[in-house]
């Protein structure tokens, strides 16, 4: 199985090299890893020369979502121990390109691909005192090398489901990856029971560190002048991380001149902000007064009906101005982050593909979120939320849900042995 795994890794590398010839994201993946070991070695040497007695802690995140889960722990660790240096790695350009200048980490790189040689070389250069993989990153060669070096390795905000290959009859080889973890810090009791069922008892249910992160966002959020001038105290529908299917639903409702949604100011923060997608949104909403954030000013923004956010990194702060949030992705692979909206007390609407997200199921059950199948159901939900009592109740439910889940980061940090 190890042989087959390594063959699949090399095959993936070849495939992405080919894809990089015509795909911008694949090209970033390849270019970002060029001369990677030389860059890491120079950065480590410079860091050691400045702080020879510091401890290097390695955090690995697949992409941006996992980064947001690891971020509270990184920041709290550095706050409590000034002798710690953080190395942060990403697998995906979606995480690295957006957070490559994140000030909470001392060193930020792409993770070299998971071959036996590269894993050995990386760990030999880095020599981490401890390692934290976020949510569900399982790179066999890296984990195996960490175990061979007796380096403490932790899974943070881990979540497991019955359909994971670890729990299948032929999953014994995959379970070898689990043997490499010193401890599992899990989001829920279901994950713990699954691990216990295959004899892993080095588990603690601490919850999801994302709640700590979004709670911090709400406490420290900064005002955005252009958005305040756009909103002007009116009800606001925020369309967050939208894809084309999500935008079509909103556009279809706006075609009805009697729709209640016309009473809302609308902010659209699409998941992809390439020019083709932005122009597609503008065309779909051509009957409305639209302005792009990059072109907005005090004179032009107040008269617009729709504000399109054509940058990355602003969405979490936008929810402070919202009345209702629609979160995209539910008509594709799965919904995006709904907790950033919930922490500001917004009722949340999303498409049908939400089953893998505990927070979505919890909020639907309690009345803070609503799933829709089409434009008709979206309009019915908006009409339901016209009732001020319904709106206020859903708002309180969303906000309290986040507040009740805060604290995972401190639980994890108290549990980790000092390195």
C-alpha positions as CSV (number, residue, x, y, z in Angstrom):
1,X,0.0,0.0,0.0
2,X,2.9,2.4,0.7
3,X,4.1,1.8,-2.8
4,X,0.7,2.5,-4.3
5,X,0.3,5.6,-2.2
6,X,3.7,7.0,-3.4
7,X,2.8,6.2,-7.0
8,X,-0.4,8.1,-6.5
9,X,1.5,11.1,-5.1
10,X,3.9,11.1,-8.1
11,X,0.9,10.8,-10.5
12,X,-0.7,13.7,-8.8
13,X,2.4,15.8,-9.3
14,X,2.6,14.9,-13.0
15,X,-1.1,15.8,-13.4
16,X,-0.8,19.2,-11.7
17,X,2.3,20.0,-13.7
18,X,0.3,19.4,-16.9
19,X,-2.6,21.4,-15.5
20,X,-0.3,24.3,-14.7
21,X,0.1,24.9,-18.4
22,X,-3.5,26.2,-18.7
23,X,-4.8,26.6,-15.1
24,X,-3.7,29.6,-13.0
25,X,-4.3,27.9,-9.6
26,X,-2.3,24.8,-10.7
27,X,0.5,27.1,-11.8
28,X,0.6,28.8,-8.5
29,X,0.9,25.4,-6.8
30,X,3.9,24.5,-9.0
31,X,5.6,27.9,-8.9
32,X,5.1,28.3,-5.2
33,X,7.1,25.1,-4.6
34,X,10.0,26.0,-6.8
35,X,13.3,25.8,-4.9
36,X,11.2,25.3,-1.8
37,X,13.9,23.6,0.3
38,X,16.5,26.2,-0.4
39,X,14.0,28.9,0.6
40,X,13.0,27.1,3.8
41,X,16.6,26.4,4.8
42,X,17.6,30.0,4.4
43,X,14.5,31.2,6.3
44,X,15.2,28.7,9.2
45,X,18.8,29.7,9.4
46,X,17.9,33.4,9.5
47,X,15.3,32.7,12.2
48,X,17.8,30.7,14.3
49,X,20.5,33.4,14.0
50,X,18.0,36.0,15.4
51,X,16.6,33.7,18.1
52,X,19.0,30.8,18.7
53,X,17.1,29.5,21.7
54,X,13.6,29.6,20.2
55,X,11.3,26.6,19.7
56,X,9.9,26.1,16.3
57,X,6.3,24.8,16.2
58,X,4.9,23.6,12.8
59,X,1.3,24.2,11.9
60,X,0.0,22.7,8.7
61,X,-3.3,23.7,7.0
62,X,-4.8,22.4,3.8
63,X,-6.3,25.8,2.8
64,X,-7.9,28.9,4.1
65,X,-10.7,27.3,6.1
66,X,-8.3,25.1,8.1
67,X,-6.1,28.2,8.6
68,X,-9.0,29.9,10.4
69,X,-9.2,26.9,12.7
70,X,-5.5,26.8,13.5
71,X,-5.2,30.6,13.8
72,X,-6.6,31.0,17.4
73,X,-4.2,28.3,18.7
74,X,-1.1,29.8,16.9
75,X,-1.9,33.3,18.3
76,X,-2.6,32.1,21.8
77,X,0.6,30.0,21.9
78,X,2.7,32.9,20.8
79,X,1.0,35.2,23.3
80,X,1.8,32.9,26.2
81,X,5.3,32.0,25.2
82,X,7.5,34.6,23.4
83,X,10.2,32.0,22.8
84,X,8.0,30.2,20.2
85,X,8.4,30.6,16.5
86,X,5.6,29.4,14.2
87,X,6.1,27.7,10.9
88,X,2.9,27.7,8.9
89,X,2.5,25.6,5.7
90,X,-0.3,25.3,3.2
91,X,-1.1,22.7,0.6
92,X,-3.4,24.8,-1.5
93,X,-2.8,28.2,-3.2
94,X,-6.2,29.2,-1.9
95,X,-4.7,29.4,1.6
96,X,-1.1,30.3,0.9
97,X,-1.7,33.2,-1.6
98,X,-4.2,34.9,0.7
99,X,-2.3,34.4,4.0
100,X,1.4,34.4,2.9
101,X,1.8,37.7,4.8
102,X,0.0,36.7,7.9
103,X,1.8,38.4,10.8
104,X,1.0,35.7,13.4
105,X,3.4,33.2,11.9
106,X,7.2,33.7,11.5
107,X,7.7,31.5,8.5
108,X,5.0,30.7,5.8
109,X,5.5,28.2,2.9
110,X,3.8,25.8,0.7
111,X,4.1,22.2,1.9
112,X,6.5,20.2,-0.3
113,X,4.7,17.2,-1.9
114,X,4.4,14.1,0.3
115,X,7.2,11.8,-1.0
116,X,9.5,9.8,1.4
117,X,12.5,11.9,0.3
118,X,10.8,15.2,0.6
119,X,9.3,14.4,4.0
120,X,12.7,13.4,5.4
121,X,14.3,16.5,3.9
122,X,11.7,18.9,5.2
123,X,11.7,17.6,8.8
124,X,15.5,17.4,8.9
125,X,15.7,21.1,8.0
126,X,12.8,22.3,10.2
127,X,13.4,20.1,13.3
128,X,10.0,21.1,14.8
129,X,9.5,20.8,18.6
130,X,5.9,19.9,18.0
131,X,3.5,19.7,15.0
132,X,-0.2,20.5,14.6
133,X,-2.2,19.3,11.7
134,X,-5.5,21.0,11.3
135,X,-8.9,19.2,10.9
136,X,-8.1,16.3,8.6
137,X,-4.7,16.4,7.0
138,X,-3.2,12.9,6.7
139,X,0.0,12.9,4.8
140,X,1.5,9.4,5.2
141,X,5.2,10.1,4.6
142,X,5.3,13.2,6.8
143,X,3.4,11.5,9.6
144,X,5.6,8.4,9.4
145,X,8.8,10.6,9.5
146,X,7.5,12.6,12.5
147,X,6.8,9.3,14.4
148,X,10.2,8.0,13.5
149,X,11.8,11.2,14.9
150,X,9.5,11.0,18.1
151,X,8.2,14.5,17.4
152,X,4.9,15.2,19.2
153,X,2.2,15.5,16.5
154,X,-1.4,16.6,17.2
155,X,-4.6,16.8,15.2
156,X,-6.6,20.0,16.0
157,X,-10.3,20.4,15.5
158,X,-10.4,16.9,14.1
159,X,-13.6,15.5,12.8
160,X,-14.3,12.0,11.6
161,X,-17.3,10.4,9.8
162,X,-18.3,6.8,9.4
163,X,-17.5,6.9,5.7
164,X,-13.9,7.8,6.2
165,X,-11.6,5.1,4.9
166,X,-10.1,4.6,8.4
167,X,-13.3,2.9,9.5
168,X,-13.8,0.6,6.5
169,X,-13.0,-3.2,6.6
170,X,-10.0,-2.7,4.4
171,X,-8.8,0.5,6.1
172,X,-6.0,-1.1,8.2
173,X,-3.2,0.5,6.2
174,X,-4.8,4.0,6.4
175,X,-5.1,3.5,10.2
176,X,-1.3,3.5,10.3
177,X,-1.5,7.2,9.7
178,X,-3.5,7.6,12.9
179,X,-0.8,5.7,14.9
180,X,1.5,8.7,14.2
181,X,-0.6,11.2,16.2
182,X,0.3,11.9,19.8
183,X,-3.2,13.1,20.6
184,X,-6.5,13.9,18.8
185,X,-8.3,17.1,19.8
186,X,-11.8,16.6,18.3
187,X,-14.8,18.7,17.5
188,X,-17.5,16.3,18.7
189,X,-18.3,13.1,20.6
190,X,-19.2,11.3,17.4
191,X,-15.6,11.6,16.2
192,X,-14.3,10.4,19.5
193,X,-16.6,7.3,19.5
194,X,-15.5,6.4,16.0
195,X,-11.8,6.6,17.0
196,X,-12.5,4.7,20.2
197,X,-14.2,2.0,18.1
198,X,-10.9,1.2,16.4
199,X,-8.9,1.3,19.6
200,X,-7.7,4.9,19.6
201,X,-8.2,6.4,23.1
202,X,-5.7,9.3,22.9
203,X,-8.6,11.6,22.3
204,X,-10.1,14.7,23.9
205,X,-13.3,16.4,22.7
206,X,-12.4,20.1,22.9
207,X,-14.8,21.5,20.2
208,X,-14.1,23.6,17.1
209,X,-11.5,26.4,17.3
210,X,-13.4,28.2,14.6
211,X,-15.8,29.4,17.2
212,X,-13.0,31.1,19.0
213,X,-11.9,32.7,15.8
214,X,-15.3,34.1,14.7
215,X,-16.0,35.3,18.2
216,X,-12.7,37.3,18.1
217,X,-13.7,38.7,14.7
218,X,-16.9,40.0,16.2
219,X,-15.1,41.6,19.2
220,X,-12.4,43.3,17.1
221,X,-14.2,44.2,13.9
222,X,-13.4,47.5,12.3
223,X,-15.9,49.8,10.6
224,X,-15.8,50.1,6.8
225,X,-16.7,53.6,5.7
226,X,-17.8,52.8,2.1
227,X,-20.1,50.0,3.3
228,X,-21.7,52.2,5.9
229,X,-22.4,54.8,3.3
230,X,-23.9,52.1,1.1
231,X,-26.1,50.7,3.8
232,X,-27.5,53.9,5.2
233,X,-29.4,52.1,8.0
234,X,-31.4,49.9,5.7
235,X,-32.0,46.2,5.9
236,X,-29.1,44.4,4.3
237,X,-28.9,40.9,2.6
238,X,-25.3,39.7,2.4
239,X,-24.5,37.1,-0.2
240,X,-21.3,35.5,1.1
241,X,-18.9,33.2,-0.8
242,X,-21.4,32.8,-3.7
243,X,-21.1,30.8,-6.8
244,X,-23.0,31.2,-10.1
245,X,-25.9,28.9,-9.0
246,X,-26.4,31.0,-5.8
247,X,-26.3,34.3,-7.8
248,X,-28.9,33.0,-10.3
249,X,-31.3,32.4,-7.4
250,X,-31.0,35.9,-6.1
251,X,-31.2,37.4,-9.6
252,X,-34.4,35.4,-10.4
253,X,-36.1,36.8,-7.3
254,X,-35.1,40.4,-8.2
255,X,-36.9,40.0,-11.5
256,X,-40.2,40.1,-9.6
257,X,-40.9,43.8,-9.1
258,X,-43.1,43.0,-6.1
259,X,-40.5,41.0,-4.3
260,X,-39.8,41.9,-0.7
261,X,-36.1,41.5,-1.4
262,X,-36.2,44.8,-3.2
263,X,-36.5,46.5,0.2
264,X,-33.0,45.3,1.0
265,X,-29.6,46.6,0.2
266,X,-27.6,43.7,-1.2
267,X,-23.9,43.0,-0.8
268,X,-22.4,40.2,-2.9
269,X,-19.0,38.8,-1.9
270,X,-18.4,36.1,-4.5
271,X,-16.1,33.1,-3.8
272,X,-14.2,33.7,-7.0
273,X,-13.3,37.3,-7.9
274,X,-11.8,36.9,-11.3
275,X,-13.0,39.5,-13.8
276,X,-15.1,37.0,-15.8
277,X,-17.1,36.1,-12.7
278,X,-17.5,39.8,-11.6
279,X,-18.8,40.6,-15.1
280,X,-21.2,37.7,-15.0
281,X,-22.7,39.0,-11.8
282,X,-23.0,42.5,-13.2
283,X,-24.9,41.1,-16.2
284,X,-27.2,38.9,-14.1
285,X,-28.2,41.9,-12.0
286,X,-28.3,44.4,-14.8
287,X,-31.7,45.7,-13.8
288,X,-30.4,47.0,-10.5
289,X,-28.0,49.8,-9.7
290,X,-24.7,48.1,-9.1
291,X,-21.3,49.3,-8.0
292,X,-18.0,47.5,-7.4
293,X,-16.3,48.1,-4.1
294,X,-13.0,49.0,-5.9
295,X,-14.9,51.8,-7.7
296,X,-17.1,53.0,-4.9
297,X,-16.8,56.3,-3.1
298,X,-19.1,58.4,-0.9
299,X,-20.7,60.1,-3.9
300,X,-21.5,57.0,-5.9
301,X,-22.2,54.2,-3.4
302,X,-25.2,55.5,-1.5
303,X,-27.5,55.4,-4.6
304,X,-26.6,51.8,-5.5
305,X,-28.8,48.8,-4.8
306,X,-26.1,46.2,-5.0
307,X,-22.5,46.4,-3.8
308,X,-20.1,43.8,-5.3
309,X,-17.0,43.0,-3.2
310,X,-14.2,42.5,-5.7
311,X,-11.5,41.7,-3.2
312,X,-10.5,38.9,-0.8
313,X,-10.5,39.1,3.0
314,X,-13.3,41.5,3.7
315,X,-16.3,39.1,4.0
316,X,-16.0,38.3,7.7
317,X,-16.2,42.0,8.6
318,X,-19.1,42.7,6.2
319,X,-21.5,40.6,8.3
320,X,-21.6,43.4,11.0
321,X,-23.8,45.3,8.6
322,X,-26.1,42.4,7.7
323,X,-29.7,41.7,8.5
324,X,-29.8,38.3,6.8
325,X,-27.0,36.2,5.3
326,X,-27.1,33.9,2.3
327,X,-24.0,31.6,2.2
328,X,-23.0,30.1,-1.1
329,X,-21.7,26.6,-2.0
330,X,-24.9,24.7,-1.1
331,X,-25.6,23.9,-4.7
332,X,-22.1,22.6,-5.3
333,X,-19.6,20.6,-3.1
334,X,-20.9,22.1,0.1
335,X,-21.6,25.4,1.9
336,X,-18.9,27.8,3.0
337,X,-18.3,29.2,6.4
338,X,-21.6,30.1,8.1
339,X,-20.1,30.9,11.5
340,X,-18.7,34.2,10.5
341,X,-22.3,35.3,9.9
342,X,-23.7,33.6,12.9
343,X,-21.4,35.4,15.3
344,X,-23.0,38.7,14.3
345,X,-26.4,37.2,15.0
346,X,-27.6,36.9,11.4
347,X,-30.2,34.3,10.3
348,X,-28.6,32.2,7.6
349,X,-29.9,30.8,4.4
350,X,-28.1,28.3,2.2
351,X,-28.6,25.6,-0.4
352,X,-29.3,21.8,0.1
353,X,-25.7,20.5,0.3
354,X,-24.9,21.1,4.0
355,X,-25.0,17.6,5.5
356,X,-21.3,17.4,6.3
357,X,-21.4,20.6,8.5
358,X,-22.5,20.1,12.1
359,X,-23.1,23.8,12.7
360,X,-25.5,23.9,9.7
361,X,-27.5,21.0,11.0
362,X,-27.5,22.4,14.5
363,X,-28.7,25.8,13.4
364,X,-31.4,24.4,11.1
365,X,-32.7,22.3,14.0
366,X,-32.8,25.2,16.4
367,X,-34.2,27.8,14.0
368,X,-31.2,30.0,13.3
369,X,-30.6,28.7,9.7
370,X,-32.7,27.7,6.7
371,X,-32.0,25.4,3.8
372,X,-33.5,26.1,0.4
373,X,-33.8,24.0,-2.8
374,X,-34.6,26.8,-5.3
375,X,-35.5,30.4,-5.8
376,X,-39.1,29.9,-4.7
377,X,-38.0,28.5,-1.4
378,X,-35.6,31.3,-1.0
379,X,-38.3,33.9,-1.4
380,X,-40.6,32.0,1.0
381,X,-37.8,32.1,3.6
382,X,-37.2,35.8,3.1
383,X,-41.0,36.4,3.6
384,X,-40.9,34.3,6.8
385,X,-38.1,36.5,8.1
386,X,-40.2,39.6,7.3
387,X,-41.8,38.8,10.7
388,X,-39.8,40.8,13.2
389,X,-40.3,38.2,15.9
390,X,-39.1,35.4,13.7
391,X,-36.1,37.5,12.5
392,X,-35.2,38.4,16.1
393,X,-35.5,34.9,17.4
394,X,-33.4,33.4,14.5
395,X,-30.8,36.2,15.2
396,X,-30.6,35.4,18.9
397,X,-30.3,31.7,18.1
398,X,-27.4,32.2,15.7
399,X,-25.4,34.5,18.0
400,X,-26.0,32.3,21.1
401,X,-24.9,29.2,19.2
402,X,-21.5,30.7,18.6
403,X,-21.1,32.1,22.1
404,X,-22.0,28.7,23.6
405,X,-19.2,26.9,21.7
406,X,-16.3,29.3,22.5
407,X,-13.3,27.9,24.4
408,X,-11.7,25.1,22.4
409,X,-8.4,26.9,22.0
410,X,-7.7,27.2,25.7
411,X,-8.8,23.6,26.4
412,X,-6.3,22.4,23.8
413,X,-3.4,24.6,25.1
414,X,-4.0,23.5,28.7
415,X,-3.9,19.9,27.6
416,X,-0.7,20.0,25.5
417,X,2.5,19.0,27.4
418,X,5.1,21.7,27.5
419,X,7.7,21.1,24.8
